[in-house]
């Protein structure tokens, strides 16, 4: 096991590589302090000068103010998992604005287990309550974000709840194994296994096994697309739709959006380098088309919806993913929401664009479910 100094050196090296020189002050060595300073230089603001909406900025202010968020790449994974999440920032901003924070009662939830690649996985099932008795609902298998290292179904509860509401569907939010305890491809193996479980068990939870979609955010958005590819290759029934919300889709940390958003909140270029460092074992892992999705074979995939945020290091690779999918003959609809940041999708308590994105995603899913 690496000591703290060695681990910090590796994290800084990864972050330094990600910064690619263009964001590094000339003549200064990259140290933990300077990397942190670069990361926090212009919280949430693009180099182009685009600022978040006031509502989105209120969440960032809550994170950097009362919640005291520290840069992920300066922490060990165990410490990073104790950090306040974007969801915590949303709740704090809502409380400061005297807005109600209790979820509506129209979605019932219960804890279940699904089969993972190496054993049972915790999951949460969301079900709209205003449903005809005996009428099977479509099913969405949802994968949370967190760079494959942090977060869980609790952190992304608002997103899963919103999809159940907007798509009038059962949502199964899966806690796949996380890195670095379980390195790549454990997360992707669990995602495919949980999709297999959903196909076999949809009816037992009131779902329609002929109407299953895949969805996810960030790292989970990657898993949603990668699982559709893996299902095709394994000869499994195809999902009727794939919803990929600001996905990790490449391994190039010097795209235009990475350069614009090197210091962005809540996801920076140094943080993304840290996530990849802890998830992968070798450069070959990062180049694997399950992570580097833009190099994958997309032939025969179902329709895909991509939700994008303007102020997001991952924006460019999401654009490239849409282009590659279309070139392979896949039906794709991509919508970018202006002046919002990575993680905005679940922030509908305070961010109007989040509710608009949820409505858009839900309608795309309902259309796909209805076509079956």
ABEGO torsion letter per residue (X at the ends): XBBAAAAAAAAAAAAAAAAGGAABBBGBBBBAAAAAAAAAABBGBBAAGBBBBAAAAAAAAAAABAAGBBBAAABBAAAAAABBBAAAAAAAAAAAAGBBABBBAABBBBBBBBBBAAEBBBBBBBBBABBBBGBBBBBBBBBBBGGGABEBAAAAAAAAAAAAAAAGBBBBBBBBBBOAABBOAAAAAAAAAAAAAAAAAAAAAGBBAABBBBBBBEAAAAAAAAAAAAAAAAGBBBBABBBBBGBBABABAABAAAAAAAABOABBAAAAAAAAAAABABAAAAABAAABAAABBABGBBBBBBBBBABBAAAAAAAAAAAAAAAAGBBBBBBBBBGBBBGAAAAAAABAAAAAAAAAAAAAAAAAAAAX
